[in-house]
Amino acid sequence: MAKPLTLKELVDYYNSNSDEFRVVFANWLDRISEQGLTEPLFEEEPCWGAISVERKAFLASSVHFLSRQHNLTPPDWCYKKEYFLEKPYFSTKFNHEMLRWVLLLESPTEFRVRNVFVSENALSRA
């Protein structure tokens, strides 16, 4: 079984393919879930290319969260100011006020501090 891509490889793949970001990211999480996170897959800061500032903040939040979850030290790059949004970003396609309140309450700290709001199980895979 192939080992998971590094975050840099994931971003490079996304930037050079027409695949939906959520699919690429979910597949990456699946691979990590299957094989564990025993090596730093996100030590090197990606070359972001066409990725939006919101996705950059989401990925930095994810790296911070996954590092903590797997007892790894988050890489220094994920603390850069550019990964902290000025305006709130809600990772949902729906613009329902009640859903936004749920995301405000549920978002893990690593996301909230960057003004990124996701469900509490956003990085969980079945």
N, C-alpha and C positions, 0 to 999 in steps of 0.2 A: 504494500500500500504506500502510495506516495506521501511524503511528509507535507504538512501544510505550507502554503506560501508564506513568505515574510510579508509584512504590511507593505513594504516597498514593492514587492513583486505583485501583490494584489492590486495596488494602485496603478502600476504599469500595465497590468493586464486590462483593468477597467478602461484606462485611457486609450488602449489600442484595439478594443473590441466594442461591439454595439450591444453587448449584454446589459440588461437592467441592473443598476447598482444593487438593489435589494437582493437580487438572485446571487450575484457575485459575492456579496458580503455574507449571505446566509450559507452558501456553500463553504466559505472560509470558516465560519463558525462551526459548521458540521464537522469539518476536518479536524479542527482543534478539539472539539468535543469527543470525537472518536479516538484521537491519539494523545490527548492531553497537551498541556503546554509546559514542556520540560525545558525548552530552550527559548531564549528571547527572539521572538518573531518580529518584534517591532523596535529593535534597538536603533536601526537606521531610519532617519526621517525621510519619508517619501518625497519624490519630486512630483508635486501635485498635478501639474498639467491643468486640465480643464475642470477639475473638481471644485465645486462651489465652496465658499467660505463656511456655509452651514455643514456641509459634509465633512470638511476638514475638522471642524469643531466636534462633530459627531464621532469621527474616527479617533481623535485625540482623547475624547471622553471614554470611548470603548477601550482603547489601549490602557488608560489609567484604571478603568474598572477591571479588565481582565488581568492586569498585573497584580492588583490587590487580591483578586479572587484566587490567583495561583501562587500567592506569596512571592512575587517577583517585585523588584524595584522598577517603578515606571521610568521610562527613558526621560532624560532632561528636556528633550524637544517638546514633549506634550504639555509642558508648563509655559510655553511661550505665549506672550500676550495675544498673538494672532489667532490662537485657538479658543479665545474667550470672546463670545459674541456680545455686542452692545445691545441688540434687540433679541428678545426671546425667539427661539426656533422650536416649533412643535413638530415632531416627526410623525405626522399623520396627514393623510390626504383629506380628512374630513375637517371642516371648520365648524365644529359644534362646540359651543361654550362649555357644556357640561364635560365633554371629553377633555378639553383643555384643563379644566379643574382637576380632573383625575390625574392627568400627566404631571401637573404642578405638584400634586401630593405624592405621586408614586416614584418620580424620577430619582434614581440613585444619586448620591452626592457628587460623584465624579462628573455627572452630566449637568446637574443643577448649577454647579459653580461656573460652568461655561455657558450658562443660559440656554442649554439644550434640554428639552423636555421629552422624555420617552416613558413608556410603561416600565413598571418595575421588573418585568421579565423580558425586556427588549433584546437581551443577548442570550436568552435561554433558547435551546433547541430541543424539540421533542425527540 
